[in-house]
Amino acid sequence: MSKRMLGLLVVAIVVFGGVIGGKLFLNRMINDFLDNMPVPPVVVSATEAKRDRWIDSVTAVGSVVAVQGAELSTQVSGIVESIRFDSGSEVKAGDIILTLDSATDRAELKTLQSAERLAELERDRIKQLWQRKSVSQSEYDQRQSQLEQARARVAAQEARIEQKTLRAPYAGRLGIRQVNIGAYISAGDPLIGLQALNPIFVDFTLPEQRYSDVRVGMTVTAQMDALGDDRFEGEITAIEPVIDAGTRNFQVQATFQNASQRLRPGMFARISLDVGEQRDVVLVPRTAISFKPYGNSVYVITESGDKNEKGEPVLTVKQRFVTTGQARGGLIAIEDGLEVGERVATSGLLKLDSGAVVSINNSVQPDAEIAPTPENG
């Protein structure tokens, strides 16, 4: 190899070595800068764990049920002769709702009544003879039996005519009629619904673990989706003695006064029932809880002991697993793992890890109320 070629090779090695070395040095400098670059604090909102006194409550869902409700129908077939009500009107027990054509039955009734009067006259005539010993006892008994049979036929016919008059079996509010005058209806055809609305039932179910917690006479609160935020108070009046083997739930029935008739059968009801005694609980907002399959935790905010550029204490967070209890509205009870007065992060949890530096900004905080009432837009 000539000296010229050797020189070119040495120059190439030096050039390429310098490029590679410079590249490595630059990468190292960048990595050192990134490793030592200060991490900005995570902005969170925070609040202190507070103490309150709660009574354990049970929640459930149920349905509003009429104390008495039925689809009314007639016992016999016939043609509608008259309708005595308006759809949706209120009726009293015994009010006539509609009648069927009974002209033929009434004519037959007159015939039977005439036969009854004749049988009574015959019985009275024989009775006078029997009292004078002119006829036998058996003759008198026969006439008495014929009179009683005639009276029974009259009573049966009167009952048949009465069956063609549909009356309200109890006081309540009628629905929408399903028949018109002149229509032929068969026995048992539904004609109109009748619902007794005051008082009214709310039926709901609870898990078997709560069977010993409820008893007749306890107060329950119900909220209907159809009636907004209005709450209604009722009283437990019946508890099903049998637990359903399929669902392991039992049925409870509460009675509500409903003079305003705002509660209607079929409404969806959210039930709340206080059980047990008052007890002290530690409360934090629900947003302070990091819910995970392996356990729930909070991020407790503490001072690290260092100072920042402004001379303020540096705040860090530490993840701590807690045992959560009952939740109400935007608050949740902590059964174990947190003390009253400890400060926890209530927002920005997804950006946090144990040891992260945080900055608190409480200008905007999540709602944390027991009974939140959001405005309807």
C-alpha positions as CSV (number, residue, x, y, z in Angstrom):
1,M,0.0,0.0,0.0
2,S,1.4,3.4,-1.0
3,K,2.0,6.2,1.5
4,R,-0.7,8.2,-0.3
5,M,-3.4,5.5,0.2
6,L,-2.3,5.0,3.8
7,G,-2.7,8.7,4.5
8,L,-6.1,8.9,2.9
9,L,-7.2,5.9,5.1
10,V,-5.9,7.6,8.3
11,V,-7.8,10.8,7.4
12,A,-11.0,8.9,6.7
13,I,-10.7,7.1,10.1
14,V,-10.2,10.4,11.9
15,V,-13.1,12.1,10.1
16,F,-15.6,9.3,10.7
17,G,-14.4,8.8,14.3
18,G,-14.8,12.5,14.9
19,V,-18.4,12.5,13.5
20,I,-19.4,9.4,15.5
21,G,-17.7,10.7,18.7
22,G,-19.4,14.1,18.3
23,K,-22.8,12.4,17.8
24,L,-22.3,10.3,20.9
25,F,-21.2,13.3,22.9
26,L,-24.2,15.3,21.7
27,N,-26.7,12.5,22.7
28,R,-25.1,12.2,26.1
29,M,-25.4,16.0,26.7
30,I,-29.1,15.9,25.6
31,N,-29.8,12.9,27.9
32,D,-28.1,14.6,30.8
33,F,-30.1,17.8,30.2
34,L,-33.4,15.9,30.0
35,D,-32.6,13.9,33.1
36,N,-31.8,17.0,35.1
37,M,-34.5,19.2,33.6
38,P,-36.9,20.3,36.4
39,V,-40.4,18.6,36.2
40,P,-43.2,21.2,36.6
41,P,-45.6,20.4,39.4
42,V,-49.0,18.8,38.6
43,V,-51.8,21.2,39.2
44,V,-54.6,19.6,41.3
45,S,-57.4,20.7,43.5
46,A,-57.4,19.5,47.1
47,T,-59.6,19.2,50.2
48,E,-59.3,18.0,53.8
49,A,-61.0,14.8,55.0
50,K,-63.9,15.9,57.2
51,R,-65.9,14.2,59.9
52,D,-69.7,13.9,59.9
53,R,-72.4,11.8,61.5
54,W,-74.3,9.5,59.2
55,I,-77.1,6.9,59.6
56,D,-76.6,3.9,57.4
57,S,-79.1,3.9,54.5
58,V,-80.3,1.4,52.1
59,T,-81.2,2.3,48.5
60,A,-83.5,0.4,46.2
61,V,-85.6,0.8,43.1
62,G,-89.3,0.0,42.9
63,S,-92.6,0.7,41.2
64,V,-95.7,2.6,42.3
65,V,-98.7,0.3,42.6
66,A,-102.4,1.2,43.2
67,V,-103.9,0.0,46.5
68,Q,-106.7,-1.3,44.3
69,G,-106.7,-1.3,40.5
70,A,-108.5,-3.4,38.0
71,E,-109.8,-3.5,34.4
72,L,-113.6,-3.5,34.9
73,S,-115.9,-5.7,32.9
74,T,-119.5,-7.0,33.0
75,Q,-120.5,-10.5,34.1
76,V,-122.9,-11.0,31.2
77,S,-122.9,-10.2,27.5
78,G,-125.1,-7.6,25.9
79,I,-125.4,-4.4,23.9
80,V,-124.2,-1.1,25.6
81,E,-127.2,1.0,26.3
82,S,-125.7,3.9,28.2
83,I,-122.3,5.2,29.4
84,R,-122.4,7.2,32.6
85,F,-118.9,8.5,32.9
86,D,-116.2,10.5,31.2
87,S,-112.7,9.1,30.6
88,G,-110.3,10.1,33.4
89,S,-113.1,11.1,35.8
90,E,-113.3,10.2,39.5
91,V,-116.1,8.0,40.8
92,K,-117.3,6.9,44.1
93,A,-118.0,3.3,45.2
94,G,-121.3,2.2,43.8
95,D,-121.5,4.8,41.0
96,I,-123.0,3.5,37.8
97,I,-120.4,3.4,35.0
98,L,-122.5,1.9,32.1
99,T,-125.6,-0.2,31.5
100,L,-126.4,-2.9,29.0
101,D,-129.8,-3.3,27.2
102,S,-132.1,-5.2,29.5
103,A,-135.5,-4.6,27.9
104,T,-136.1,-8.4,27.4
105,D,-135.0,-9.2,30.9
106,R,-137.3,-6.6,32.4
107,A,-140.2,-8.0,30.5
108,E,-139.4,-11.4,31.8
109,L,-139.2,-10.0,35.3
110,K,-142.8,-8.6,35.0
111,T,-144.0,-12.1,34.0
112,L,-142.2,-13.6,37.0
113,Q,-143.5,-11.0,39.4
114,S,-147.1,-11.7,38.2
115,A,-146.5,-15.4,38.8
116,E,-145.2,-14.5,42.3
117,R,-148.3,-12.5,43.1
118,L,-150.6,-15.4,41.9
119,A,-148.6,-17.9,44.0
120,E,-148.9,-15.6,47.0
121,L,-152.7,-15.3,46.6
122,E,-153.0,-19.1,46.2
123,R,-150.9,-19.6,49.4
124,D,-153.1,-17.1,51.4
125,R,-156.3,-18.8,50.2
126,I,-155.0,-22.3,51.2
127,K,-153.7,-20.9,54.5
128,Q,-157.2,-19.8,55.4
129,L,-158.6,-23.2,54.5
130,W,-155.8,-25.0,56.4
131,Q,-156.5,-22.9,59.5
132,R,-160.2,-24.1,59.4
133,K,-158.9,-27.7,58.9
134,S,-160.4,-27.8,55.4
135,V,-157.2,-28.8,53.7
136,S,-154.3,-30.9,54.8
137,Q,-150.9,-29.7,56.0
138,S,-149.2,-31.1,52.9
139,E,-151.5,-29.0,50.7
140,Y,-150.6,-25.8,52.5
141,D,-146.8,-26.7,52.5
142,Q,-147.0,-27.3,48.7
143,R,-148.5,-23.8,48.1
144,Q,-145.9,-22.3,50.4
145,S,-143.1,-24.0,48.4
146,Q,-144.6,-22.7,45.1
147,L,-144.6,-19.2,46.5
148,E,-141.0,-19.4,47.6
149,Q,-139.9,-20.8,44.2
150,A,-141.7,-17.9,42.5
151,R,-139.9,-15.4,44.7
152,A,-136.6,-17.1,44.0
153,R,-137.2,-16.8,40.2
154,V,-138.0,-13.1,40.6
155,A,-134.8,-12.6,42.7
156,A,-132.7,-14.4,40.1
157,Q,-134.1,-12.3,37.3
158,E,-133.5,-9.1,39.3
159,A,-129.9,-10.2,39.8
160,R,-129.6,-10.9,36.1
161,I,-130.8,-7.4,35.3
162,E,-128.4,-5.9,37.9
163,Q,-125.5,-7.8,36.2
164,K,-126.2,-5.6,33.2
165,T,-125.3,-2.5,35.2
166,L,-121.6,-2.0,35.8
167,R,-120.9,-0.1,39.0
168,A,-117.6,1.1,40.5
169,P,-116.5,-1.4,43.2
170,Y,-114.5,1.2,45.0
171,A,-113.7,4.9,44.8
172,G,-111.0,5.9,42.3
173,R,-110.1,7.4,39.0
174,L,-111.2,5.9,35.7
175,G,-109.0,5.4,32.7
176,I,-110.0,5.6,29.0
177,R,-113.0,3.7,28.0
178,Q,-112.7,0.9,25.4
179,V,-116.3,0.7,24.3
180,N,-119.0,2.8,22.7
181,I,-122.8,2.9,23.0
182,G,-124.4,0.3,20.8
183,A,-121.4,-2.0,20.8
184,Y,-121.9,-5.7,21.7
185,I,-119.6,-6.9,24.5
186,S,-119.0,-10.3,25.8
187,A,-118.8,-11.2,29.5
188,G,-115.3,-10.5,30.8
189,D,-114.3,-8.0,28.1
190,P,-112.2,-5.2,29.6
191,L,-114.2,-2.0,29.4
192,I,-112.2,0.6,31.5
193,G,-109.6,0.7,34.1
194,L,-110.2,1.9,37.7
195,Q,-107.4,2.9,40.0
196,A,-107.6,3.8,43.7
197,L,-104.9,6.5,44.1
198,N,-105.0,7.6,47.7
199,P,-103.3,6.1,49.5
200,I,-100.9,4.3,47.1
201,F,-98.3,1.6,47.4
202,V,-94.6,1.5,46.4
203,D,-93.2,-2.0,46.0
204,F,-89.5,-2.6,46.0
205,T,-87.0,-5.4,46.7
206,L,-84.0,-5.6,49.0
207,P,-81.2,-8.3,49.3
208,E,-81.6,-10.9,51.9
209,Q,-78.7,-9.5,53.9
210,R,-81.0,-6.6,54.8
211,Y,-83.9,-8.7,56.1
212,S,-83.1,-8.1,59.7
213,D,-82.6,-4.3,59.2
214,V,-86.2,-3.5,58.1
215,R,-89.5,-3.7,59.9
216,V,-93.0,-2.6,59.5
217,G,-93.5,1.1,60.5
218,M,-90.1,2.4,59.3
219,T,-90.1,5.6,57.2
220,V,-89.0,5.4,53.6
221,T,-88.2,8.2,51.2
222,A,-89.1,7.9,47.5
223,Q,-88.1,10.0,44.5
224,M,-89.8,9.6,41.2
225,D,-87.9,10.2,37.9
226,A,-91.1,11.6,36.4
227,L,-91.4,14.2,39.2
228,G,-87.9,15.7,39.3
229,D,-86.3,16.3,42.7
230,D,-89.5,16.2,44.8
231,R,-89.3,13.6,47.6
232,F,-92.2,11.7,49.2
233,E,-92.3,10.1,52.6
234,G,-94.1,6.8,53.3
235,E,-94.2,4.0,55.8
236,I,-93.4,0.3,55.4
237,T,-96.6,-1.6,55.8
238,A,-95.8,-5.1,54.6
239,I,-92.7,-7.3,54.3
240,E,-92.7,-10.5,52.2
241,P,-92.0,-13.4,54.6
242,V,-90.4,-15.5,51.8
243,I,-87.0,-14.7,50.2
244,D,-86.9,-15.5,46.5
245,A,-84.6,-18.5,45.9
246,G,-83.7,-17.3,42.5
247,T,-82.7,-13.7,43.2
248,R,-82.1,-13.9,47.0
249,N,-84.2,-10.8,47.4
250,F,-87.4,-10.1,49.3
251,Q,-90.2,-7.8,48.6
252,V,-91.2,-4.8,50.7
253,Q,-94.3,-2.7,50.4
254,A,-94.6,0.9,51.6
255,T,-97.7,3.1,51.8
256,F,-97.7,6.7,50.7
257,Q,-100.4,9.3,51.2
258,N,-101.3,10.7,47.8
259,A,-104.0,13.3,48.2
260,S,-102.5,15.3,45.3
261,Q,-102.6,12.2,43.2
262,R,-99.2,13.0,41.8
263,L,-98.0,9.5,42.3
264,R,-99.4,7.2,39.6
265,P,-99.3,3.4,39.2
266,G,-96.4,2.3,37.1
267,M,-94.0,5.1,38.0
268,F,-90.4,4.3,38.6
269,A,-89.3,5.0,42.2
270,R,-85.9,5.4,43.8
271,I,-86.2,4.4,47.5
272,S,-84.0,5.4,50.4
273,L,-84.3,3.8,53.8
274,D,-82.3,4.7,57.0
275,V,-81.2,1.8,59.1
276,G,-79.1,1.4,62.2
277,E,-77.8,4.2,64.5
278,Q,-75.9,7.4,63.8
279,R,-72.1,7.0,63.6
280,D,-69.0,9.1,62.9
281,V,-67.6,8.8,59.4
282,V,-64.6,10.3,57.5
283,L,-65.7,12.0,54.3
284,V,-64.0,12.9,51.1
285,P,-65.3,13.8,47.6
286,R,-65.9,10.8,45.3
287,T,-63.4,12.4,42.9
288,A,-60.6,11.9,45.4
289,I,-60.9,8.1,45.1
290,S,-58.9,6.2,42.5
291,F,-61.0,3.2,41.9
292,K,-59.0,0.2,40.7
293,P,-59.7,-3.6,40.5
294,Y,-56.9,-4.3,43.0
295,G,-58.1,-1.7,45.5
296,N,-59.2,1.9,46.0
297,S,-56.7,4.6,46.9
298,V,-56.3,8.3,47.6
299,Y,-53.3,10.7,47.0
300,V,-52.4,12.3,50.3
301,I,-50.7,15.7,50.0
302,T,-47.8,16.4,52.3
303,E,-44.9,18.8,52.5
304,S,-41.6,17.4,51.4
305,G,-39.4,19.7,53.5
306,D,-37.9,21.5,50.6
307,K,-38.6,25.0,49.3
308,N,-39.3,26.2,45.8
309,E,-37.9,29.3,44.1
310,K,-40.6,31.4,45.8
311,G,-39.6,30.1,49.2
312,E,-42.8,28.1,49.5
313,P,-42.9,24.5,50.8
314,V,-42.7,21.9,48.0
315,L,-45.9,19.7,48.1
316,T,-45.8,16.0,47.1
317,V,-48.4,13.2,47.0
318,K,-48.3,9.7,48.3
319,Q,-50.7,7.1,47.2
320,R,-52.5,5.4,50.0
321,F,-55.0,2.5,49.8
322,V,-58.2,3.0,51.7
323,T,-61.4,1.1,52.6
324,T,-64.4,2.9,51.2
325,G,-67.9,2.8,52.6
326,Q,-71.2,4.2,51.7
327,A,-71.5,7.0,49.1
328,R,-74.1,9.8,49.2
329,G,-74.3,12.3,46.4
330,G,-70.8,13.5,45.7
331,L,-69.3,12.3,49.0
332,I,-68.0,8.9,50.1
333,A,-67.2,7.5,53.5
334,I,-63.7,6.2,54.3
335,E,-63.8,3.3,56.7
336,D,-60.1,2.8,57.1
337,G,-56.8,4.4,55.8
338,L,-57.4,8.1,56.2
339,E,-57.7,10.5,59.2
340,V,-59.7,13.6,59.6
341,G,-57.8,16.7,58.5
342,E,-55.5,14.9,56.1
343,R,-55.4,16.7,52.7
344,V,-56.1,14.7,49.5
345,A,-56.1,15.5,45.8
346,T,-59.6,15.8,44.3
347,S,-58.7,16.2,40.6
348,G,-55.9,15.4,38.2
349,L,-55.5,11.9,39.7
350,L,-54.7,10.3,36.4
351,K,-51.5,12.4,36.2
352,L,-50.3,11.5,39.7
353,D,-47.8,8.9,41.0
354,S,-46.4,8.5,44.5
355,G,-43.8,11.2,45.0
356,A,-45.1,13.6,42.3
357,V,-44.7,17.3,43.1
358,V,-48.1,19.1,43.0
359,S,-49.4,22.6,43.0
360,I,-52.9,23.3,44.5
361,N,-55.4,25.4,42.6
362,N,-58.9,25.3,44.2
363,S,-60.4,27.9,41.9
364,V,-62.5,25.1,40.4
365,Q,-63.5,22.2,42.5
366,P,-65.7,19.1,41.8
367,D,-69.1,19.1,43.4
368,A,-69.1,17.3,46.7
369,E,-72.6,17.5,48.2
370,I,-74.7,14.8,49.9
371,A,-77.8,15.8,47.8
372,P,-76.6,17.6,44.7
373,T,-79.3,19.4,42.7
374,P,-77.8,20.2,39.3
375,E,-79.5,22.8,37.2
376,N,-81.5,21.6,34.2
377,G,-80.2,23.1,31.0
